[in-house]
């Protein structure tokens, strides 16, 4: 469990089916009801949730204030993702994971944050917690699929933009982003807040 401070959201790992179900419903409220995304993988309009079999295999993190979820992200190694989501399978087929074994590649996805906590801070804290977890598991490169409005944020963190993903739906246009965990030269050059975090995670 990672406590940012007494006045800021508490970031914790969902460990029960009830917690995961609450996060799946939260994703639906933010991504479907607010943003209007209708074709996200794992969407269930009848039960009003977004979830799939990987929610019980990967690490699902939640940021909470006063017992209320205000943000979430999911992370895990490619070696844990079976069967693999279509986007990931396509990225690997395109060579975006070249030179890395599945156990060295991580993925961050399912990011959702309530309006009052959007901006750099909570996004950074959730992404930091996810990447810290991945690096401690042996990850050397991390993927995410960013909607265009978030690309500049991920680039500031140190992710490289590898190309556009389009699956036929207007609300699914995203960019494949990849963070090279060992590329401290690049992270230092851009002043990434991940520099110290990643070095600390690798030394633990």
Secondary structure as a PSIPRED ss2 file (coil, helix, strand):
# PSIPRED VFORMAT (PSIPRED V4.0)

   1 X C   1.000  0.000  0.000
   2 X E   0.000  0.000  1.000
   3 X E   0.000  0.000  1.000
   4 X C   1.000  0.000  0.000
   5 X C   1.000  0.000  0.000
   6 X C   1.000  0.000  0.000
   7 X C   1.000  0.000  0.000
   8 X C   1.000  0.000  0.000
   9 X C   1.000  0.000  0.000
  10 X E   0.000  0.000  1.000
  11 X E   0.000  0.000  1.000
  12 X E   0.000  0.000  1.000
  13 X E   0.000  0.000  1.000
  14 X C   1.000  0.000  0.000
  15 X C   1.000  0.000  0.000
  16 X C   1.000  0.000  0.000
  17 X H   0.000  1.000  0.000
  18 X H   0.000  1.000  0.000
  19 X H   0.000  1.000  0.000
  20 X H   0.000  1.000  0.000
  21 X H   0.000  1.000  0.000
  22 X H   0.000  1.000  0.000
  23 X H   0.000  1.000  0.000
  24 X H   0.000  1.000  0.000
  25 X H   0.000  1.000  0.000
  26 X H   0.000  1.000  0.000
  27 X H   0.000  1.000  0.000
  28 X H   0.000  1.000  0.000
  29 X H   0.000  1.000  0.000
  30 X H   0.000  1.000  0.000
  31 X H   0.000  1.000  0.000
  32 X H   0.000  1.000  0.000
  33 X H   0.000  1.000  0.000
  34 X H   0.000  1.000  0.000
  35 X C   1.000  0.000  0.000
  36 X C   1.000  0.000  0.000
  37 X C   1.000  0.000  0.000
  38 X C   1.000  0.000  0.000
  39 X C   1.000  0.000  0.000
  40 X C   1.000  0.000  0.000
  41 X C   1.000  0.000  0.000
  42 X C   1.000  0.000  0.000
  43 X E   0.000  0.000  1.000
  44 X E   0.000  0.000  1.000
  45 X C   1.000  0.000  0.000
  46 X C   1.000  0.000  0.000
  47 X C   1.000  0.000  0.000
  48 X C   1.000  0.000  0.000
  49 X E   0.000  0.000  1.000
  50 X E   0.000  0.000  1.000
  51 X C   1.000  0.000  0.000
  52 X C   1.000  0.000  0.000
  53 X H   0.000  1.000  0.000
  54 X H   0.000  1.000  0.000
  55 X H   0.000  1.000  0.000
  56 X H   0.000  1.000  0.000
  57 X C   1.000  0.000  0.000
  58 X C   1.000  0.000  0.000
  59 X E   0.000  0.000  1.000
  60 X E   0.000  0.000  1.000
  61 X E   0.000  0.000  1.000
  62 X E   0.000  0.000  1.000
  63 X E   0.000  0.000  1.000
  64 X E   0.000  0.000  1.000
  65 X E   0.000  0.000  1.000
  66 X C   1.000  0.000  0.000
  67 X C   1.000  0.000  0.000
  68 X E   0.000  0.000  1.000
  69 X E   0.000  0.000  1.000
  70 X E   0.000  0.000  1.000
  71 X E   0.000  0.000  1.000
  72 X E   0.000  0.000  1.000
  73 X E   0.000  0.000  1.000
  74 X E   0.000  0.000  1.000
  75 X E   0.000  0.000  1.000
  76 X E   0.000  0.000  1.000
  77 X E   0.000  0.000  1.000
  78 X H   0.000  1.000  0.000
  79 X H   0.000  1.000  0.000
  80 X H   0.000  1.000  0.000
  81 X C   1.000  0.000  0.000
  82 X C   1.000  0.000  0.000
  83 X C   1.000  0.000  0.000
  84 X C   1.000  0.000  0.000
  85 X C   1.000  0.000  0.000
  86 X H   0.000  1.000  0.000
  87 X H   0.000  1.000  0.000
  88 X H   0.000  1.000  0.000
  89 X H   0.000  1.000  0.000
  90 X H   0.000  1.000  0.000
  91 X H   0.000  1.000  0.000
  92 X H   0.000  1.000  0.000
  93 X H   0.000  1.000  0.000
  94 X C   1.000  0.000  0.000
  95 X C   1.000  0.000  0.000
  96 X C   1.000  0.000  0.000
  97 X C   1.000  0.000  0.000
  98 X C   1.000  0.000  0.000
  99 X C   1.000  0.000  0.000
 100 X C   1.000  0.000  0.000
 101 X C   1.000  0.000  0.000
 102 X H   0.000  1.000  0.000
 103 X H   0.000  1.000  0.000
 104 X H   0.000  1.000  0.000
 105 X E   0.000  0.000  1.000
 106 X E   0.000  0.000  1.000
 107 X E   0.000  0.000  1.000
 108 X E   0.000  0.000  1.000
 109 X E   0.000  0.000  1.000
 110 X E   0.000  0.000  1.000
 111 X E   0.000  0.000  1.000
 112 X E   0.000  0.000  1.000
 113 X E   0.000  0.000  1.000
 114 X C   1.000  0.000  0.000
 115 X H   0.000  1.000  0.000
 116 X H   0.000  1.000  0.000
 117 X H   0.000  1.000  0.000
 118 X C   1.000  0.000  0.000
 119 X C   1.000  0.000  0.000
 120 X H   0.000  1.000  0.000
 121 X H   0.000  1.000  0.000
 122 X H   0.000  1.000  0.000
 123 X H   0.000  1.000  0.000
 124 X H   0.000  1.000  0.000
 125 X H   0.000  1.000  0.000
 126 X H   0.000  1.000  0.000
 127 X H   0.000  1.000  0.000
 128 X H   0.000  1.000  0.000
 129 X H   0.000  1.000  0.000
 130 X H   0.000  1.000  0.000
 131 X H   0.000  1.000  0.000
 132 X H   0.000  1.000  0.000
 133 X H   0.000  1.000  0.000
 134 X H   0.000  1.000  0.000
 135 X H   0.000  1.000  0.000
 136 X H   0.000  1.000  0.000
 137 X C   1.000  0.000  0.000
 138 X C   1.000  0.000  0.000
 139 X C   1.000  0.000  0.000
 140 X C   1.000  0.000  0.000
 141 X E   0.000  0.000  1.000
 142 X E   0.000  0.000  1.000
 143 X E   0.000  0.000  1.000
 144 X E   0.000  0.000  1.000
 145 X E   0.000  0.000  1.000
 146 X E   0.000  0.000  1.000
 147 X E   0.000  0.000  1.000
 148 X H   0.000  1.000  0.000
 149 X H   0.000  1.000  0.000
 150 X H   0.000  1.000  0.000
 151 X H   0.000  1.000  0.000
 152 X H   0.000  1.000  0.000
 153 X H   0.000  1.000  0.000
 154 X H   0.000  1.000  0.000
 155 X H   0.000  1.000  0.000
 156 X H   0.000  1.000  0.000
 157 X H   0.000  1.000  0.000
 158 X C   1.000  0.000  0.000
 159 X C   1.000  0.000  0.000
 160 X E   0.000  0.000  1.000
 161 X E   0.000  0.000  1.000
 162 X E   0.000  0.000  1.000
 163 X E   0.000  0.000  1.000
 164 X E   0.000  0.000  1.000
 165 X E   0.000  0.000  1.000
 166 X C   1.000  0.000  0.000
 167 X C   1.000  0.000  0.000
 168 X C   1.000  0.000  0.000
 169 X C   1.000  0.000  0.000
 170 X H   0.000  1.000  0.000
 171 X H   0.000  1.000  0.000
 172 X H   0.000  1.000  0.000
 173 X C   1.000  0.000  0.000
 174 X E   0.000  0.000  1.000
 175 X E   0.000  0.000  1.000
 176 X E   0.000  0.000  1.000
 177 X E   0.000  0.000  1.000
 178 X E   0.000  0.000  1.000
 179 X E   0.000  0.000  1.000
 180 X E   0.000  0.000  1.000
 181 X C   1.000  0.000  0.000
 182 X C   1.000  0.000  0.000
 183 X C   1.000  0.000  0.000
 184 X H   0.000  1.000  0.000
 185 X H   0.000  1.000  0.000
 186 X H   0.000  1.000  0.000
 187 X H   0.000  1.000  0.000
 188 X H   0.000  1.000  0.000
 189 X H   0.000  1.000  0.000
 190 X H   0.000  1.000  0.000
 191 X C   1.000  0.000  0.000
 192 X C   1.000  0.000  0.000
 193 X C   1.000  0.000  0.000
 194 X H   0.000  1.000  0.000
 195 X H   0.000  1.000  0.000
 196 X H   0.000  1.000  0.000
 197 X H   0.000  1.000  0.000
 198 X H   0.000  1.000  0.000
 199 X H   0.000  1.000  0.000
 200 X H   0.000  1.000  0.000
 201 X H   0.000  1.000  0.000
 202 X H   0.000  1.000  0.000
 203 X H   0.000  1.000  0.000
 204 X C   1.000  0.000  0.000
